[in-house]
Amino acid sequence: MEKKIEIKLCIGTLCYVMGGAELQLIQEDLPLEFRDKVKIVTSTCLNHCYKHKDKKPPFVEVNGELIAGANSIKIINHIKQKYSDVL
Amino acid sequence: MYYNNFALETRRELLIKLSKLLANNQLVEEIERIPIEMRPRKKQPIRCCVHKDRAVLKYKLMAILGYNIDDEEDELTPLSEYARQSLKREEFTDTILTVVDEACSACVKVSYTVTNLCRGCEGRPCKMNCPKGAIQMINGQAHIDSDKCVNCGLCQKACPYHAIVYMPVPCEEACPVGAITKDDEGIEHIDKDKCINCGKCITACPFGAVVEKSHLVQIHNSLKSETPNVAVVAPAVVGQFKSNPVNIFEAIKRLGFDEVIEAAEGADITVANETHELVERLEEGHQFMTSSCCPAYTALVDKHIEGLKPMVSDTHSPMIYAAEIAKKKYPNAKVTFVGPCIAKKFEGFHAKDIDYVLNFEELGAYLIANDIEIADCTDGELNDNITGEARGFAASGGVTKAIDAVTGDIFNPLVIDGIDKKSIAMLKAYSRKAPANNFIEIMSCEGGCVGGPCVLNNPKVAKRQVDNFSKGK
């Protein structure tokens, strides 16, 4: 079986307070065709808040690629664009 | 109801930035920079220009520093001056909410309005069905005369083009007691004699114009002083972070508290007293009793439903009993209540054992500013003497469940989940004619405290976490 696309949600305190809490519900927003192609994991602070002071939380990694100021729509659009071949 | 929007994001960003300045001891020196940092010149302004945006942030910060916007005597007084005064301040007032007039967009008071979608049709069902003759055709489009209109909404229903819209004033719509109204300029004002501090206007306003005054500065001062500090934490906290309850309590402790007491410890006393009181009252011939732990509800009765006063339980809220425990153990301590609630700031102000109140958003901001990662706070301990029922108080029906566990069959409860115009009408009816039930639990926020105005997590997720903790999972 092919490897799933990994959505890693940062639930460090900063990301969590600035919208990460709501991102936990992203499963409900995913389009049907995504359902068995992605997996959602959470992580303690990924340190992006220290590394990228100019970018906004919450931070999310999709297969290791950083999305700042993340929300469900941003993440879904990113996956649609980047992984159209596997979906 | 809770959902993400940018006004909420602004509020949290302000809290985080202010907390960071506190943590770094730079509040007075740096506070003027916050509005400039958050609304830089190059960015597209939200309102007419960056200067207005910055002015709005200035006044929101003034509220977070603990001041009423109306208190401003001289427009030239800089934020640094308010910060300096706030750092020295000991006394508060029981005015909790303040309207940032710069931010209030003075929503138009007309409720129904005809949009450009109107085609000026021959049928004109809007005009024909208007019971007040308020609709006229001007330049080929329908026009509603606001002096005649009674907001019945018939024209909107009748229009086949959906050309008529209902324009609410969100804060007024959300306020269950009619406490927020416009002045001559259209700016909203809160009538303190009517307001029950439920906080629904804060959540409703899309301009973030209603702001809750904060005790953050004073709490920070107290934590840095020699005085012992105790936190009394509402059971809803367990649903606020994706982490173990043990970690959460330990994280709060690491902010500098000598001890963290679960308000649930007080809830056990509330349950015992309230059950006893209910049985006694029923024996005395009372027809029913209502809960008393929600401060927005008790304020509602005090200010708006005179006839229900004798029915409200005299038992104190869990916060009060837990604070008593705290003061007994540390007589000289400053006690801070941590919760999801705005009305608790009012209740806390009038309670002798509560010194400060910190809401969950402020808590989150303060944790961030102090670099405390909840996931790392693993070495805490839980109080094993607290019942699961007491820990379930955070969700609607929690009080009822806890009393039910003690009384059994004589108990016939009714749970009112959320204070709105409809439930107030119901309560008013009960003040005249007793319901079939002998106990009513009332929570101002839908879902209970997990749905409070200052929560961080989605109430559904939070309720699940609270339920699990209360069941010992």
Interface residues (C-beta under 8 A of the other chain):
Chain A: I11 G12 T13 L14 Y16 V17 M18 G19 A21 E22 Q24 L25 T42 T44 C45 N71
Chain B: N4 E9 R12 E13 I16 Q240 F241 K242 E361 G364 A365 L367 I368 I372 E373 I374 A375 D376 L456 N457 N458 V461
